[in-house]
Amino acid sequence: MRRLVAAGVLLVLLVPLTAHANRYPPRVQVFVANTGSDNVTVYDTRRREVVATVPVGDSPVGVGVVPGGERVYVTNELADTVSVIDARTYAVVATVPVGANPFGVAATPAHVYVTNFGDGTVTVIDAATGTPVRDLPVGRFPHTPVTSPDGRRVYVTNNGSQSVSVIDTSTQEVMATYPVGTYPAGIATSPAGDRIYVANTGSDSVTVVDTAAGTTVATVPVGESPMGVSVTPRGQVYVANAGSDAVSVLDGPAITASSPGVVTSTVSVQAQPEGAAAAPDDSFVYVTNTAADSMSVIDTGTFTATATVPVGSKPEGLAVSS
C-alpha cells in the first residue's frame, strides 16, 4: 500500500466439483483491481483460469458487487471516478464521477457507496441510473465500506479518525459512530450481521463490535499491519497481515467480552497481503498479495494456501461475483 492504510483485497479461487458443488452458485468470478497496471483481472473459479483483463481508470483500488448482480464497481483513485463493468460481457458500461481519491466501494441492489479518501465523504450512487445522488460527510480519510447482510446499514472505516461511521441506507444519513483502533482499514460483517470486524493497521489488532448495542466486544491481537478482513459463512474471520506476509484466523462466534479470542491458525502467503474474501460455499478464502502480483487461495479445512494465481501489477481490492 502507498499509505498507512490497507485496501480491502480479496481473491477467489476454484472450488473442486465435489461435495461443495451442489451449494456453489453456477458462476463464480473474482474481479481484482490492479493498481499498478490500471486494469481488472477476471478469474473464473470453475475454470481455474483468468478469463479477461479489463482496462479501467487510473489507479484502481476497490471493487464492489451485489451478490447475484450483473454489475461490478471499481474505484479509480487517481481519476476520481468509478468504472462500472458488466459481469458477463466484461465491458465497461459507465464511468461515474465521484469525490477525491475514491478508495473503497460497497453496493446494495439500490445504491452504491464510495469512500472518498481525499475529502472525507461517501458518494452515494443510484444503482439504476448510475447517477451520484449525495456526498455524505463521514470521518477523516474514509477507507473501506461494507454493507450489512440485510442491506439496511453501511459501515465505513475512517482511517484518520479511529472510528467507523454507520450509514442508514433508508435515509442516507450517518446514524452512529463506533470507536475502534488505530488506522482502521478493512472491515467485514458476521453472517448474521450482528457483529463487525475491523482491521486496525496501526495497532495490529481486530476490533469486534456488537452492531445492535454499538459497543466493542473485544480487541484481538493479530499479525503486523492487518489490512483486509473476510468472514466465512460459518463465521470464521480471516485477517490479511500486510506486514507479516500471513493471514490470521479467528473463531468469530467464540469471541466474547469474557473470552476475547486468540489467533487459532496462521497461514503463510506471499508478499504484502492486503485483503481477503470468502467463497460462498465456505470452501476457500482468497487473498491478494500486492507486492507479489498474485492471489493466494486458502483451504478453510486445512488452513493452508493451496494455490497461487498470477494477476496484474499491485493487486489491491477484489470482490467475488456470483
Phi, psi and omega in degrees: 000155183267000183217187184290351186253180180227140178280143175291125184231151184210150178215153187229135178233184192284152174249124180301151181279069182233233186296331183279348192298324183294333183261349185280136179302155186297333179217117180236125181232155175244129177251121187243123178276119180258099186299324184278344182240007174055044178208174180238126175273133176250122182244125179269118187286335177282317181279346179061042180205158173286127184251348180196155170230119189250117175293137177229211182274193185281120175064063177292138185234300186259153178226137178222146177218162168257128178308127181082358181276168182248011178239141177239133185247130184232124177277134177251099192299320183266001177251352182056043180219168171238128174270136178250120184250135172285122186290348180259319183264344182067020177271144171281113186263348178197154172230120189249125176288138179227206182277197185278128176055061178298137188240296181252165180208139175221154187221147166247172177301333184264325187220156176242137185242121185242122178275122180261097186301328187277344182226011173069032181229166169242122174275129178258124182248134173289118186293330182287321185257344184071024183252132173296134181245345179194147168247113188257119178294135175230216179275188182281132179055061177299134192248290186232130174258155171215144178267150173289157181302330179270000177076006183274343182226151168235129180253131185235123174281132177253102189297331181261002183240358182054047184208169172236126174270140180248120181256130173277117186285349177278332181248346186056043177235151173286123184255344181196161174224129181251133174284140177224206183272197184276132181052060177296137185233266181290155182209145177212157177255158171289162180303326180273349181081006182276353178219152166239150179240124187241124177276120179261099186298325184275344181240010174052050183209169172238125175268130178254121184243132171282115187285335178286316182272339183071028183239155178283126177278316183195161171236119188250123176294139177229213181277195184274128178056061177294140184233290182271150178225140174219148179237130179281167178301337177271001176091009176282139187253125179248128186237121179274117182259101187295331183274349181235009176051045183208161177243126176269140178246129178241146174272093187305308182298338183276351183280122176224173179296323181275342178226081192291355174089155177221169176289122181271335177208153174230126184248122177284135176230197180272190192289130172061063175292130185239000179189169183208152175206146185262144173292152184290348180253012175070026183262319185222157167237141188244137188226130176271138180248099190297320183276354181247358181055048185208171172235135175261145178245119183255126175283121184286347177276326183250351182056045176228151174279114187261348180202158175227130183246121175292137176231209180275197183276128177054062177294136178236270183283152173201163181210153179262127177249128182226000000 
